[in-house]
Amino acid sequence: MGKNIILFHKKYYFICYFSIICNLINQERTSRLVQNILLLQMRLKTINLINYKNFEHQSFEFNQKVNCFVGPNGIGKTNVLDAIYHLSFGKSYFNPISSQNIKHGADFFVVDGRYFKNDKEEKIVVSLKRGEKKVIKRNAKAYERFSDHIGFLPLVIISPADRDLITEGSDLRRKFIDGVISQGNKSYLEHLIKYNRVLVQRNALLKHFASSRTFDLDTIQLYNDQLIELGTQIHLKRQAFTEIFTPIFMKQYESISNYNEMVSLKYKSQLAEQPLEGLLKESMNKDRALQYTTVGIHKDDIEFQIGDYPIKKFGSQGQQKSFLIALKLAQFEVLKTQSGSTPLLLLDDIFDKLDADRVSRIIKMVNDANFGQLFISDTHAERTKKAVQSVHESYEIFQL
């Protein structure tokens, strides 16, 4: 305890002295540097994979700044990044069916990561045995609820799979904003879990009424009241988040595109038209006929636009990829502010389908002092090596 107090005072006096000196040089730069020092330091030191996807047993010791995985397609580069994601979220980014992450022919998998965070070591273990529930442990103590772990190890991944955010339905875009908010807001996550539970129960009741040819308005109203209370709070937080997030996203895209294109995000919700109470009353007959809840925050969406048009239809592959990268870099900035810790950044094969100018600007952006530890996968070893050498940071290249 005494040692920690001494370390705290040393850090405090160093920051004060550093601030005074830097202020004589450049006030704006001082503010940025001091902010970075005050951020909690977090890095992944080692990871150990047992029977995870295509790996039987593989260990990695990471560089504190840049780590690159290179090799041909199908060798397991993305699987390493996914294992790192698994440690932060307790699930795979690419395959939600946990048992399918176990290596073929094996009965279990284990992902073991050792971190350095806030001046102490943290050990996180995610394990799953066929036929049993997944277990997440922090320093040998299992979590009772996985949601308690969310946000402890902030992380952002950028992957070709993100294109589904543009091409697929609204469900994925809702999950994106919910994921960002939830990492920094435990109450929001709790409200979201409760809302979805009540929604399932209300839909089951509507199906029961249809099959039994009965109807009880009082019972429905009990579920309506819960949806109204929870849904209204979720709507307000999504609305507030979008207002903060959008200008950050637009600034990131401008940097990538060199100010050549204009993009925007628009939060669309039925609750913008009228309160959820009125929506539920008006939709009652429709809900009974269709046997599910047709209105609520589970129908929200975010419109992605380039200029005044949907980027899904009018954006080139390069523009769509730039859009998604800007979206994730904005997520990074928000998470860093929310958590007070610099998130890990995972770049999975992001250089493909981008012109050289955009690649160069992205590399310069992630070389900024705002970014911490990076993990990159690429099929072209020379391209990766050239890119990381250009940023003059320490790096490690893992040839798989």
Secondary structure as GFF3:
##gff-version 3
##sequence-region A 1 400
A	DSSP	alpha_helix	2	25	.	.	.	ID=ss1
A	DSSP	alpha_helix	27	38	.	.	.	ID=ss2
A	DSSP	beta_strand	42	52	.	.	.	ID=ss3
A	DSSP	beta_strand	55	61	.	.	.	ID=ss4
A	DSSP	beta_strand	66	70	.	.	.	ID=ss5
A	DSSP	alpha_helix	77	89	.	.	.	ID=ss6
A	DSSP	three_ten_helix	98	101	.	.	.	ID=ss7
A	DSSP	beta_strand	108	117	.	.	.	ID=ss8
A	DSSP	beta_strand	120	129	.	.	.	ID=ss9
A	DSSP	beta_strand	135	138	.	.	.	ID=ss10
A	DSSP	beta_strand	141	142	.	.	.	ID=ss11
A	DSSP	three_ten_helix	146	148	.	.	.	ID=ss12
A	DSSP	beta_strand	155	158	.	.	.	ID=ss13
A	DSSP	three_ten_helix	160	163	.	.	.	ID=ss14
A	DSSP	alpha_helix	164	167	.	.	.	ID=ss15
A	DSSP	alpha_helix	170	184	.	.	.	ID=ss16
A	DSSP	alpha_helix	186	212	.	.	.	ID=ss17
A	DSSP	alpha_helix	217	257	.	.	.	ID=ss18
A	DSSP	beta_strand	263	268	.	.	.	ID=ss19
A	DSSP	three_ten_helix	270	272	.	.	.	ID=ss20
A	DSSP	alpha_helix	276	282	.	.	.	ID=ss21
A	DSSP	alpha_helix	284	290	.	.	.	ID=ss22
A	DSSP	three_ten_helix	297	299	.	.	.	ID=ss23
A	DSSP	beta_strand	301	306	.	.	.	ID=ss24
A	DSSP	beta_strand	309	310	.	.	.	ID=ss25
A	DSSP	alpha_helix	311	314	.	.	.	ID=ss26
A	DSSP	alpha_helix	317	339	.	.	.	ID=ss27
A	DSSP	beta_strand	344	348	.	.	.	ID=ss28
A	DSSP	alpha_helix	356	366	.	.	.	ID=ss29
A	DSSP	beta_strand	374	378	.	.	.	ID=ss30
A	DSSP	alpha_helix	381	389	.	.	.	ID=ss31
A	DSSP	beta_strand	395	399	.	.	.	ID=ss32
###
